[in-house]
Amino acid sequence: MSDERFMRMALDEAHQAALMGEIPVGAVVVCQGRVIARAHNMTETLCDVTAHAEMQALTAAANTLGGKYLTQCTLYVTVEPCPMCAGAIGWAQLGRLVYGAADEKRGYSVFAPAVLHPKTQVAAGLLADECRQQMQDFFRRRR
């Protein structure tokens, strides 16, 4: 199971978000090689500013596993998490975070680089060009 395969699943989730008029961010949680959660932004649909793709995916993964700690899991997300989502990732003690496009304006690495759990491994930039392009295309269409 390759990281690229799972990030492509996250890109598919982001595409679903865009079709719904949501900002196209997608997330997939994998545990021991198995997808246990898939999600995309739902902030407009749910009228909830906290309904980011990562938050939806973390909640679904915790429900699937029956516990709040995701130490054996990897979260694949198309855009760098914001500080809120990174805080939740930290509280979940996520084992690994893989994200595509950096978010220079609202990403956690700008505002809260130490918010993740100390043992969480981070891989940044996977399919970054495709993830960035998906966001740019979405906002170009909206303007």
N, C-alpha and C positions, 0 to 999 in steps of 0.2 A: 504494500500500500504506500503510494508515494505522496509526499506533501502536495505536489502539484495536482494530483487527482482530487484531493480534498479541497484545495483552494478553488478548483474549477467548480466544485459543488457549491462553495460559498458564492462564487460569481453567479451561478444559476439563481441562488436565493436573492442576490442583489438585483438581478434582472426582474424577478417576480415583484420585488419592492417597487421598482421603477414602473412596471405595468400598473401598479395600484396608485401611482402618484406619490409614492414614498421616496425619500432620498435613498438611492441604491447602495445600501450596505447589506451584505449577507454574512452569515456566520454558520459554522458547522462545528460540532463538538464530537471528537473521536476518542473512544476509550478502548484500548487493547485491539486496535485495528478495525473497530466497528463504529459506524456512525450512530450516535445515541441522541443527537439533537440537531435540528436544522432550523434556522430562523432568519428573518430579515426585519428591517425597520418597520415598525407599526405605529409610529408616533401620531401620524395623522388619523389613521383608521381608529385607533383606540383613544384619541384625544388625550394622550399621555406622554409627557416629555421624557419619561424614563423608559419608554418602550423601544429602546435601541436594539439592534440585532443581537448584540452581545448579551444584553440583559435577558432577552427572550430565550436565547440559546442556553445560557447558564441555568436559568430556572427550569427549562425542559430537561436538561442533563441531570440536574440534582433530583428532579422528580423521577426520572428513569432509574437512577442509581439508588434512590431512597436515602440520600444523605447530602449534606451541603458541601462537603469537601470533594474537590475534583482533582486530587493529587495525581491520579493516573491518567488524566485526560489532556488532550490537546485541543485548543480552540483555534480554528482557522477563521480569520475575518478579513474582509476585502480592504478595509481602511483601518489605520491605526486607531485604537480605542481612545475615547475621550477620557478625561480624569474620572468621571463618574463610573464608567464601565471598567476602567483599570482598577478602581477601588474595589468594585465587586469581584473582579478577577483575583485581586489580592486576598480578599476575604474568603473566596472559594479555595484558596491555596492551589490554584491551577498548576498543573505540572509543566505545561508548555503553551506558549502563545506564538502563533504564526500569523503575521499580517502582511497585506500587500502594500498598498500605497501609504506613504507617510502623510500625516495631517499637520502641516507646519503651523496652522492657525489654531487648532483646537485639540491636537493630540496630547496624550498624557506625557509624552517625553519632553514636551515644552513646559508644562505646568506642574507636573508631579512625577518626575522620573523615578522616584523611590517608592511609589505607591504599590507596586506589585510585590507579591510574596518573595522573600529573598531566594527561595529555591526555584522559582518559576524561570524556565529557560525561554528566551525570546529569539525568534528569527524574523527579521524584518525584510521587506522588499520582494517577497515571493510573488511573481506575476504582477509586479508593481505597475508596469506600463498598462496592462489590461485593466487593472483595478482603477487606476487613475483615469484612463480613457472613458470608462463606464460612467464615472462621476462627471467628467467634463461634458460628455454627450448629454447626460440628463439635464444639467444646468443650462447648456446651450439651447436645448429644446424648450426650456421653460422661459427663456428670456425673449 
